[in-house]
Amino acid sequence: MKPLLALLALATGAIAQTPPAAEPAYATVRPMIAEQQRLVAPHAIEIGEMVELGGLKQWVTIRGADRANPVLIYVHGGPGAAESGRSWPYQRGWEDFFTVVQWDQRGTAKTLRHGGEAANKAQLTRARMAQDLVELMALVRERLGQQRVVLLGHSWGNVIGMDAAMSRPDWVSAYVGVGPLMNLQANERAQYEMLLAEARKRQDATALAELEAIAPYPGDGDIPFAKVNVARKWVQAYGGLAAYRDNANFFYRAARLSPHYEFEDRLAIDQGGQLSVPALLPDMKRADHTQIRATRFPVLMFLGRHDLTTPASVIEPWLAQLKAPVKKIVWFEHSAHLAPHEEPGRFLVSLVEQVRPLALHSR
């Protein structure tokens, strides 16, 4: 496996690839999944296409059983960890209650494969990607005839997701943060302290030696990738990426069976992580949405109780002082950083009970 370059450990290399000998078996199963997921109701919508955002063709899917349902845009993490190829295990249930928009951000997956590295890297910045999202919001509002959308940001996706929401609050019916990255420096400090505490609790001499060797972490200057890799190694080993597991293979490998992704698209997820993290790290380090004191839209934080990747200790005090029409933490007791995959049933119920009424009320 390649190094864990992605700061949030969601864009590792090699693991999304399929051994050539196994590819025929996966290819046999994908059409079965595609048929099961077809949306055939009279008012359903099922679109997958390249759309132009910020001068670059980018991959977008729009799927829902009834186009009159509230719109939910998923803003994936990483950076570079496209979700549209990995969402099939849980998304079909969402589509009965929302029109779900998945988007491969510039610099990864189908968008990277289609446009090439040079075009994707040319404007690979936080500001440009947040504006891409604003343009995507405008596109789906017009196409679906709806005034507002739900934004759901996962991990890094909360950096550009909240940027877009704050720039166009009148377009947002509710904001949902999942495993949210809101302040990178605070996030890394909290993570490191929790890792040290867990290593001491387990009397894990190997972990303690490796973690103490990277002190001070994250420090005040640049964060060397070598130090990041050590921290992420123990986050994963201690179940802080996927609860009760020492790996997240079930998440990484989901794209192998995606009816929407070819082998080259899966390779481009890996390539996207390698491209996006170095390019966006300076922007990530400057991000601090904990400075936001008020929003004009409801804010819900969907937090995994075991998340060491983006610790809740950064989010809870921020949300406590935030002024918003509605604000709430929804806990996922058996999840870490990947709640939609780890607790798909509870996640769907939470969307339907907590988020959908807010979206309907805002019409």
Phi, psi and omega in degrees: 000141177290165179300155178281077184288323183294129185301331180256017172057032180241020179216039179291153181273170171069319189292335178278351182280160180245131173304132184308324182294334182271346187303317179302323179294317178296320181296332178288324185279327185304316179298330177294317178294319179300318180293319180296330185265003178300142178253110190242001179296155186304326184251020180286161174226136184211094186233138169222117186200163172274130176235152182272121177230121179061033178080007181232133176291126184228145186279131180222138169242143177230115187222133176188150182286338180211114185295351176278349178294159175301149180269134176234121178257122178270122180252105192286166184264204180124262000292152179101000185262073182305140184258341189298333176275350184247358187274350186301330181294336184237341194286331185304323177296323178300325189290350173281342186239342180222155163269113191262126179250121172251146187218122173276105185299159177304138179099006180205157168053226185297326179295317178293314181298319183289315187269341182087161187294318185299313181293323181288325183280340188303320181231044183276078182226159177302314183297316181293320182288324175296321178290325173305316181294320176300317179295323177294319176301315180298319182297311184287329176299315181290315184294324184260356177066037180238145184280327187226159179227155168274130172256127176241110180258133175249124173058239177306329182303340178286339177295303181281333178296313179289325174304312182293318181297319181289334179280332178226065182297334180290348179262359189250120177275329177195150177242129180240121176256124180245121185049053195285134168266112182245333181208107189297313183297314178296322179300312183292323178296314181296319179299314182298317179297321179291324178295316178299317180297319180292320178297320178292320178300320181276354186053045182269094185296323181295312180297315180300317180298316182290320181289319179293334180290340181262003178294145355282140179230131002278351185080180184264341182259215178296152177256106181298141180300328179300321178289319178302317183298323178294312180301314182292328177304314184277334170303311182291315182299328183265013177076022181270355172258310173233121187299139177067011181234152175258013175203171177234039183300325180300327178284308183300321187277354182301328182295340180298331182255006180295129176288351183259352187240132172268172181304317181294329177293321179293320175300324183288341171294312179300314180297325180295322176296317180295326180280317193282320186298308179300323182292325187259353183303315178302319177295321180296320182295330180276346184291131175208083179281356174289353175279348178290127184256341183205148173228157177267001183232155177298145180233121176239133177251117177263105191244134174278129183299333185254015185288113171260350181287311175231088188299140180294340181297342175277328187275319187301311179293328177295313182294327181299324181265352182289137172261119182211155179305321174216140174215142185196146169257131173248118184268141173246101193291339183242029179233159169248257186262354190236048188307320179300327179275326186280320179229067186298323180293311180295325180296316179298314179300320180294320176298316183290318185275327187259325189258316184302317178300325178294320180293320180292323182293331185280354182288000000 
